[in-house]
């Protein structure tokens, strides 16, 4: 009832009403095959697992082909003609792959090697949540003021340092001196990057595609975390019995955390190299047929009369998602308080 009376309608009346069944099945099938092959690598054997991975890639190629030809695609291929949108999603894949793996391995390390119970191991990561609640909106303010490039580059770098500190957590270590510094630094890095990331993804898509742009970014974040958690144990040499042997798990844990640190640093490099301030990006010309060109980043110079707001605060793209506070507009107009997840946009 509150949503009906207080939330503005944002439905795209021109959007097709058909459901892209083929696209949904192919996308789900590709991800399922790849995940199954990674999780069951030891059971399946290298040969069969590799076959399933190649099949997953073939299904993903079929998905791309279907989307390019469909009259009502689940994902508009034209979205990826925007370098800003593509770069933001590539950064999302790297950062949220590391994010999922860091929490997965750290929680198991605390239980298997340091002897924490499940509840205490979960509470050990509470500083990240507290920092996000207190500071994520400030990260949105910073991104709105100086542009997304610097926060999206520095944030992953800070997270990488935090993951590197957490790689040293081992038997007998104190939470206050070994875990808290690394997990706090990791949380501070997330505060810098998540809100500018969401705003960048939304600003890179036209208004009518804001929902699908947000959905793509969420799917990339989830897929990155899923694939990292499925693949990293095999990469660092951990199998079923190793999770019960502290000395074996400790070795694999350290390797996994350093890999996460590298992934995070890679996300920062991608952002620094490819992300630009939206108002500085020159939009591509219209097509020769006279129709509109591919979607471009929202620009105050090219859309002076547009009156919409990007809500900046807590990012729900890959994070757990929670209400935040609107802080800034992507085109220079005042923002209104409300939900600051990827789907939120006032017109």
Secondary structure, DSSP 8 states (H G I E B T S, - for coil): -HHHHHS-----TTS-----HHHHHHHHHHHHHHHHHHHTHHHH-HHHHHHHHHHHHHHHHHHHHHHHH-TT-SS-GGGGG-HHHHHHHHHHHHHHHHHHHHHHHHHHHHHHTS---HHHHHHTTHHHHHHHHHHHHHHHHHHHHH-HHHHHHHHHHHHHHHHHHHTT--TT--IIIIIHHHHHHHHHHHHHHHHHHHHHHHHTS-GGGHHHHHHHHHHHHHHHHHHHHHHHHHHTT--GGGGG-HHHHHHHHHHHHHHHHHHHHHHHHHHHHH---GGG-------TTSS--S-----TTT-TT---EE--SS--SSS----------TTSS---SS--STT-EE-
